[in-house]
């Protein structure tokens, strides 16, 4: 689909210039946070973490007899069979590693969805992406802490997925923050909840387009 067609997809798109630069970058960055160069590593890492989590979930479902761990040996099995893990399974209905598979696959799907200017044209998509990535990173850190303090054992592959989760948070942050700042700038210019809602849901407008690439909205608004 051409860039002009992308601009016209949302209601009100005709009000925006016909030719849209999908590689444009928002303030305060000097790069496009929605570019494929930014998002492909996220997708690759998310798929890797999903594969690792699927292997760990297979052990928790007893589809495989043992779990591979080149560092901590049998400690991985103790972590995956721990009371903490069993309690989470009772809460959510599936093993915690299975929940990780769903979350990481969600990261990959959200990473692939939308154009390279989705920070402006689809803020709702970027914020959903952030809601999937950031809580997952926090949960991974919490689980790693629980391994050492409560279970008293360590799981090598669990640590690998936790590191990947933190990397995903770092890689996704600038795009999520760009969409938040963009919506804030729309509010500062229009002081209209309706305008912010329309922008959030992807409805194009002249005001939103004018705000999107402005490097400075007013006194004291540099990079905010």
TIROTI-375372 format. One line per 10 residues: their letters; for each residue x, z, y of C-alpha. Coordinates in Angstrom, 1 decimal, padded with zeros to 4 digits. Example, Ala and Ser with C-alpha at 12.3 -4.5 7.8 and 13.67 -1.06 7.14 Angstrom:
REM TIROTI-375372
as> 012.3:007.8:-004.5 ~ 013.7:007.1:-001.1
//
This chain:
REM TIROTI-375372
xxxxxxxxxx> 000.0:000.0:000.0 ~ 001.4:-000.9:003.4 ~ 002.1:001.7:006.1 ~ -000.7:000.5:008.2 ~ -003.1:000.8:005.3 ~ -002.0:004.4:004.8 ~ -002.8:005.2:008.4 ~ -006.2:003.7:008.0 ~ -007.1:005.6:004.8 ~ -008.3:008.7:006.7
xxxxxxxxxx> -011.4:008.7:008.9 ~ -010.4:007.9:012.4 ~ -007.3:006.1:011.3 ~ -008.2:003.1:013.5 ~ -007.5:005.3:016.5 ~ -003.8:005.6:015.5 ~ -001.2:002.8:016.0 ~ -001.5:000.1:013.4 ~ 002.2:000.3:012.3 ~ 003.3:003.7:011.0
xxxxxxxxxx> 006.9:004.7:010.3 ~ 006.8:006.5:007.0 ~ 010.4:007.6:007.3 ~ 009.8:009.4:010.6 ~ 010.9:013.0:010.6 ~ 009.2:016.0:012.3 ~ 010.7:018.6:014.6 ~ 012.7:020.7:014.2 ~ 014.4:018.7:011.5 ~ 016.8:015.7:011.7
xxxxxxxxxx> 015.6:014.4:008.3 ~ 012.3:013.5:006.7 ~ 011.3:016.5:004.5 ~ 008.8:014.3:002.6 ~ 011.3:011.6:001.7 ~ 011.8:010.7:-002.0 ~ 015.4:011.8:-001.6 ~ 014.0:015.3:-001.0 ~ 011.2:015.2:-003.6 ~ 012.8:013.5:-006.6
xxxxxxxxxx> 015.2:016.4:-007.2 ~ 012.2:018.8:-007.1 ~ 010.3:016.7:-009.7 ~ 013.4:016.5:-012.0 ~ 014.1:020.3:-011.8 ~ 010.4:021.1:-012.3 ~ 010.2:018.9:-015.4 ~ 013.4:020.5:-016.8 ~ 012.0:024.0:-016.2 ~ 008.7:022.9:-017.8
xxxxxxxxxx> 010.5:021.7:-020.9 ~ 012.5:025.0:-021.2 ~ 009.3:027.0:-020.7 ~ 007.5:024.9:-023.4 ~ 010.3:025.8:-025.8 ~ 010.0:029.5:-025.0 ~ 006.2:029.3:-025.3 ~ 006.6:027.6:-028.7 ~ 008.5:030.7:-029.8 ~ 005.9:033.1:-028.4
xxxxxxxxxx> 003.2:031.1:-030.3 ~ 005.5:031.2:-033.4 ~ 005.7:027.5:-033.6 ~ 009.5:028.0:-033.9 ~ 011.1:030.8:-035.8 ~ 013.9:031.8:-033.4 ~ 014.9:031.2:-029.8 ~ 018.3:029.8:-028.8 ~ 020.5:032.0:-026.5 ~ 024.2:031.3:-026.3
xxxxxxxxxx> 024.9:034.3:-024.1 ~ 022.6:037.3:-025.0 ~ 021.8:036.4:-028.6 ~ 018.8:038.3:-030.0 ~ 018.0:039.9:-026.6 ~ 016.0:036.8:-025.7 ~ 013.6:037.5:-028.6 ~ 013.2:041.1:-027.5 ~ 012.3:039.9:-023.9 ~ 009.8:037.3:-025.1
xxxxxxxxxx> 008.2:039.8:-027.5 ~ 008.3:042.7:-025.1 ~ 005.4:044.9:-024.1 ~ 005.7:043.3:-020.6 ~ 005.2:039.9:-022.0 ~ 002.4:041.0:-024.3 ~ 000.6:042.6:-021.4 ~ 000.8:039.4:-019.3 ~ -000.6:037.5:-022.3 ~ -003.6:039.8:-022.5
xxxxxxxxxx> -004.2:039.3:-018.7 ~ -004.0:035.6:-018.6 ~ -004.8:034.6:-022.2 ~ -001.7:032.6:-022.9 ~ 002.0:033.6:-023.2 ~ 003.8:033.9:-019.9 ~ 006.1:031.0:-020.8 ~ 003.0:028.9:-021.3 ~ 001.8:029.8:-017.9 ~ 005.2:028.7:-016.6
xxxxxxxxxx> 004.8:025.3:-018.2 ~ 001.5:024.8:-016.3 ~ 003.1:026.0:-013.0 ~ 006.2:023.7:-013.3 ~ 004.1:020.7:-014.3 ~ 002.0:021.4:-011.2 ~ 005.2:021.4:-009.1 ~ 006.1:018.0:-010.6 ~ 002.6:016.5:-009.9 ~ 002.5:017.8:-006.4
xxxxxxxxxx> 006.0:016.5:-005.8 ~ 005.0:013.0:-006.8 ~ 001.7:012.9:-004.9 ~ 001.4:011.4:-001.4 ~ 003.5:009.2:000.9 ~ 006.8:010.0:002.5 ~ 004.9:011.1:005.6 ~ 002.5:013.4:003.9 ~ 003.7:016.4:006.0 ~ 001.5:014.8:008.7
xxxxxxxxxx> -001.1:012.7:006.8 ~ -001.8:015.2:004.0 ~ -001.0:018.7:005.2 ~ -003.4:020.1:002.6 ~ -001.4:018.5:-000.2 ~ 001.9:019.9:001.1 ~ 000.4:023.4:001.5 ~ -001.0:023.3:-002.0 ~ 002.4:022.3:-003.2 ~ 003.9:025.3:-001.3
xxxxxxxxxx> 001.4:027.6:-002.9 ~ 002.4:026.4:-006.3 ~ 006.2:026.5:-005.7 ~ 006.7:029.7:-003.7 ~ 004.7:032.2:-005.7 ~ 006.3:030.9:-008.9 ~ 009.7:031.6:-007.4 ~ 008.7:035.1:-006.5 ~ 007.2:035.7:-010.0 ~ 010.3:034.4:-011.7
xxxxxxxxxx> 012.5:036.9:-009.7 ~ 010.2:039.7:-010.5 ~ 010.3:038.9:-014.3 ~ 014.1:038.7:-014.2 ~ 014.2:042.2:-012.6 ~ 011.8:043.5:-015.2 ~ 014.0:042.1:-018.0 ~ 016.8:044.4:-017.0 ~ 015.0:047.4:-015.7 ~ 012.0:047.7:-018.0
xxxxxxxxxx> 012.8:045.7:-021.2 ~ 016.5:046.5:-021.1 ~ 017.4:043.0:-022.4 ~ 018.2:039.6:-021.0 ~ 017.0:036.1:-021.8 ~ 019.4:033.3:-020.9 ~ 016.8:030.5:-020.7 ~ 014.5:032.8:-018.7 ~ 017.3:033.2:-016.2 ~ 017.8:029.5:-016.1
xxxxxxxxxx> 014.1:028.9:-015.2 ~ 014.3:031.7:-012.6 ~ 017.3:029.9:-010.9 ~ 015.4:026.6:-011.0 ~ 012.4:028.3:-009.4 ~ 014.5:029.6:-006.5 ~ 016.0:026.2:-006.1 ~ 012.6:024.7:-005.9 ~ 011.6:027.1:-003.2 ~ 014.7:026.2:-001.1
xxxxxxxxxx> 014.1:022.5:-001.6 ~ 010.4:022.6:-000.8 ~ 010.6:025.0:002.2 ~ 011.3:022.5:005.0 ~ 008.4:020.2:004.0 ~ 005.9:023.1:003.8 ~ 007.2:024.6:007.1 ~ 006.9:021.1:008.7 ~ 003.2:020.9:007.9 ~ 002.6:024.4:009.2
xxxxxxxxxx> 004.4:023.7:012.4 ~ 002.5:020.4:012.8 ~ -000.9:022.2:012.5 ~ 000.3:024.8:014.9 ~ 001.3:022.2:017.5 ~ -002.1:020.5:017.1 ~ -003.7:023.8:017.8 ~ -001.5:024.4:020.9 ~ -002.4:021.0:022.3 ~ -006.2:021.0:021.5
xxxxxxxxxx> -007.2:024.7:021.1 ~ -009.8:023.2:018.8 ~ -010.4:024.6:015.3 ~ -012.2:021.4:014.4 ~ -009.1:019.3:015.4 ~ -006.9:021.5:013.3 ~ -009.3:021.3:010.3 ~ -009.5:017.5:010.6 ~ -005.7:017.3:010.8 ~ -005.3:019.6:007.8
xxxxxxxxxx> -007.7:017.5:005.7 ~ -006.0:014.2:006.7 ~ -008.3:012.8:009.3 ~ -006.2:010.8:011.8 ~ -006.5:011.3:015.5 ~ -004.7:010.2:018.6 ~ -003.9:013.9:019.5 ~ -002.4:014.6:016.1 ~ -000.3:011.4:016.2 ~ 001.0:012.4:019.7
xxxxxxxxxx> 001.9:015.9:018.5 ~ 003.5:014.8:015.2 ~ 006.8:013.5:016.5 ~ 007.0:015.3:019.8 ~ 010.3:017.1:019.9 ~ 009.1:019.7:022.4 ~ 005.5:020.7:023.1 ~ 006.1:023.0:026.0 ~ 008.2:025.9:027.3 ~ 009.5:028.1:024.6
xxxx> 008.2:025.8:021.8 ~ 011.5:024.4:020.6 ~ 011.4:024.3:016.8 ~ 008.2:026.3:016.6
//
